[in-house]
Amino acid sequence: MNPGAGEGQPKSSVPLPDKATLRAELQAARTARAPDFQLASHRTERALSACAGASVVAAYVARAGEPETVALIESLHRSGVRVLLPVLTTQPDWAWYTGVDGLAPGPRGIDQPTGARLGPQALAQADWIWLPGLAGTPDGRRLGTGGGWYDRALTHSRGDAQRGLLLFDDEVLAEIPTDAWDQPVDLLVTEHQSLRCRPQRAVRNI
């Protein structure tokens, strides 16, 4: 894997691996990674700071090995922020987070809310959207986990909604393979940094 690099640094001449190969490498690294709860709390604090002021936040319940999100979701919920969580069907769908007791295992071992489904258009309510992913670049490219669910979901988001990607430090890469349909992000958040990818846009509370 290429190490992370800041904007303006020369790009590597080494050919990029294809998405499947890079995903396999990144997933293997996550599987081998020992949990570090203190560093995870640092990431959560940065994420909470980034989306401060949002009335509605879309997030997701992380799987084992992914950057932890339950503390982020619970902190938002307790502070009065409404949190949308994905309902993993073939087409994008969402439901409100009502607490950990309102979650149940869904496809691919991902916990999801059991409440009323709101449809794909519910994402238009979100001021801030936290996305899962395996890697990101300083200019806002994101490598997802495959399947394109979030790329389809984001077509229903508002133009001024901010998009954040939660990663481990070594998953900020100089280059990743992308396709025309891959949706960009505005911010990368890791244990040790919050990296702005695109000029900050206004957040409209509704």
C-alpha positions, 0 to 999 in steps of 0.5 A: 500500500502507498503511504499517506501523502499530503496535497502537492506531493509528487504522485507515485509512478508505481501502478495502482493495484486494482480495487479488489486487490487493495481491498483485500490488503486493507481488510487483512491489515484491519483483521490483524490490527489490535484494538486501541480504545484510547486512540479510538476515543481520540477519533471519536472526539475529532468526529464529534467536533467535526459535525458539531452543530448538525441537527441530523447526522447519518452514520453507520454501526461499524463492524469488527475491525472497522473504526468504532462508531457506537460511541459517536452515535450514542454521544450524538443521540444523547446530545439531542442530534437525530441520527439516521442509520442505514437499513441494508437492503438492495436499494438504500434505506434508512431508519432513526437510531433510538438506542442500542436496544433498537438495533438488531443484526442485519446483512453482513453482520452489520447491526441496523435499526429495527424501526420504521423504514424511511426510504432513500430520500430520508438522507436529504435530512442529514446535515452531516454524513459519516461513511464507511470505507477502507481508505481515502486520499487527501483530495477526497477520494474514497475506497468503499467496501464494495457493492456501491450501496453508499454511492447510490445512497449519496445521490439522495443527499443534499448538496451542502451536506458534509461527508466524513470518512473514518479511517485508521492513520495508515489508510490515508493513501496518496492514490487509490483506484476510482471509477466515475461513479465514486462519490467524494468526501469532504473530511478524513478523520483518523486517530491523529488527524482531521484532514479537510479534503475540499473547501468547507461548504455551509451546513443548512440545518432543517 
